[in-house]
Every structure is written in structure tokens, then in C-alpha cells.
Amino acid sequence: MTDLADLSSNRPGGARTARRVKGLAGTLAAPPDKSVSHRALIFSALAAGESRITGLLESDDVLATARAVAALGAEVSRDGSGAWRVSGAPWTSPAAPLDLGNSGTGVRLLMGAAARFDLEAVFTGDASLSSRPMARVLDPLSQMGVRSESADGGRLPARLFGSSRLKPIEYTPPVASAQVKSAILLAGLGAEGETIVREPHATRAHTETMAPLYGAHLTVERDGASAVARVRGGAPLTAFDLEVPGDPSSAAFATAAALICADSAITLSGVMTNPARFGLYVTLQEMGADLTLSPAGARAGEALVDITVKSSVLKGVDVPPDRAPSMIDEYPILSVIAAFAEGRTVMRGLAELRAKESDRLAASAALLQANGVTIELGEDTLVVEGCGPDGPPGGGLVQTHHDHRLAMSGLVMGLGARAPVTVDDVAMIATSYPGFFDDFAALGAVFEAG
Ligand code: S3P
């Protein structure tokens, strides 16, 4: 068994430069899904008995959640790579602040899950997480009876006073957010009655899919783009063994590289094909991408596909705003791909990108401009003038603002652009994709230090 305090992912830092490469080839197992990994730890930590998780994503974000649930009272141990055992217990006040690092999912879901216990917990995070809005979770939790004190109108650090007498609420989140929805549903597991979350535009439903596996009484009704989730509080949760499916958001980077680098053909195996996560791949097919999807079974109730990607001549498209929830993390890499298309790509409905690990809308626009791509940036829109298959000029220095998805997008840009692209710092890649450098090396792409 490994001591959790000693666990951190392999985290190379500093600048890296990516140069044009041809002929990416090989097969990669898609990295384990981050959203499912957080939830597997949280549900297992709430459930009676021992749950075994296999293929857990061992990224910095997920490790922070593992440490937090251990500090809240669960017994957590690691048997080997990705193989974890978690025994749940009623949660109690942690002895020290819970530091969720860079992870919005970790902190927001844990606030919701902790809300239903008579405990007091302080939540902290890094500079990026401390600047992100937490009132979107603390406000509905306060309607349920949770008291909290937070910095600066709803930022971290936040002190939360949970209660075993939570009131159920009926809530429509003002922004499309799976994190907000999940925090309320997790709190609702302990409320006295039925908690209802209405979403006009349904977001990823991993919490809803996974809760019944652990015995929760949770149902979802879908009607077109909207969904209503209902959870009845008080059902005892019991242990469940789960294997984590592959992450479509992480697989997007190798997919993009194969599309824009000449003479490439790669396969990503075991990618979760959940429609609420698959918007990028739908968009790529509309752009003319050569993607072949073959069914590859299921894990944790999620259908999987193997995706074969070949270099493609792409055309610009109009990405509708109602697709945003299904590809919210993929706009930085889609903007890079769009720079290699013929014609313009228009992306709308992107306001939420400004509240991510960085202002991803402004940062994606700056990434493209630094590499000679013409763009138009609006309040919640981005238009990219594609440079065609020979790609943009490149030669830029990408400011990542300590955002993992910006760092990976900048490196992928450099693999296809006409001149090398440098990314200011790659340390944050370990928050979501610690195997990024090994995976890209296996496909034939090596990044230079500096
Ligand atoms: C996540 C939800 C999304 C996404 C994040 C993971 C989740 O955030 O950006 O990477 O696991 O619930 P929002 O729900 O705030 O959009």
C-alpha cells in the first residue's frame, strides 16, 4: 500500500517546444476519465463496505480528491497502478484544510458531498482555483441549510458547516454546469425528501449514471436538450467495483495531432462515447475528419469506442451554441484544429470558458494570434480563419496561464505549424493527463525542453 501523502504524479515543468512532425502512428489506450475518477472516489467514500476502483486516473486533480476523502474519514489505499480500494464511513471534520489544488470538479463535488454531514471543513486551492466562482455551489447549498463563509463573495478559501438535516430543493442552475448539478445531487443524497435539479441544456450526467450503482435512488428524465434529475435522500449507499472508462477530453489531443500532422494514422482505444461528452468528435466529423469508430464494449455503464484517426483535409464549420455543454473542455484544442482547416470556423455560446482554469476563451484566441492565425474574439464567441492543411505560420510563444488544456493545445499546434511553437510551462498537464509526454512519444512526437 502506498502512503497517499507521498503520491504525486510525474510532473515535468518548464517550457517546451514542439516542431512539425509527420507520420504519427500507433495505438494508445485513452487515459482514464477524470470526471468518472473523481466521482468513483467520492461515491466509494460515502458507501458502506470496500469498493475497488481499477484504471483510476492518477493525475494531480484526482489525487487531491483521494487525499480529501481520506481526510474526511474514508479508508483509501492504492494496490498498484490505477488500482485503488476505498472503504466509506460517515464523514467527519478534517483536521486540516482540504487543498484541492487546481481542481474545480474536486472542490465543488466535495462541498456537495460533505454538506450532509455534521462537520466543519475548510476548502482551499491554488491561485487559479481560488479565483474561480464558488457561489454557484454555495448558494444552492445554503438554500438546503448549509452555512458557509468564503472569501471575496464566494471564492476560496471557504469554510463549510454541513448538516445532517438538509432540506431538499428544486433548482435550475443559472449556468450549464455538471459540477453545480452534481454538488446539489450529492447533497441531496442526505436531504429529507426529494431534491430536483432541472437543466435546460443537459450537461454530463456521470453523477446520475453512477449514483444508482452505489444504491442511490436517483432518476433522470430527458426531453430533447433538457433533463430533470431527482434524488431521494436517505437511501443507504453500498460499495461497488468499477473500472474507469477512457477520457474523450484527453483523447482529443492525440486525435487533433493525427488530423493535422501529415501521413498519420493512430488508434485511441476505449474512449467513452457518452453523447454529453462527444461533441468534439461530432464537430470533427462535420469538418470532414477521417475518424473510424468501432464499438469496444462498456465500462461502468458507459459505452466505449476505439477511434482510428487519419490525417485529414478539414473544412471550417459553424459549431452551434447548444453543443457547448458536450464539448466544454474541448474548445482550446478545437480552435487549434480549426487553424488547419480551409475556411472559417465559428464557435458560439462560450461564456463559461471564461470561468475555467484560465479565461480559456481569451487564452485560446491569444494562442492562435501568437502563431499568425486571424481570429475574431467576442464576449462569448470565437471565429477562426483557417490557414488550410499546410497550417498556420507558427513560431509563437504560448502563454498557458497555468492551464493544462492550453499547454497541451499549444504543443499540438507546434506539431503541425510551419515554424516551431513554444509553450511557457507544461507542469499543469499533470493535473489531467500525467501520461501526455509518454503517449505522444509513443506516437512519434517528442517535445524539446526550453
Ligand atoms: C466537469 C464538468 C465541467 C468540466 C470539468 C469536469 C465534471 O465543468 O469543465 O472539466 O466532471 O463535472 P462545469 O460543470 O463547471 O462546466
Residues whose N, C-alpha, C, O or C-beta is under 5 A from the ligand:
A	BS01	S3P	S35 T105 A176 S177 A178 Q179 V180 I328 D329
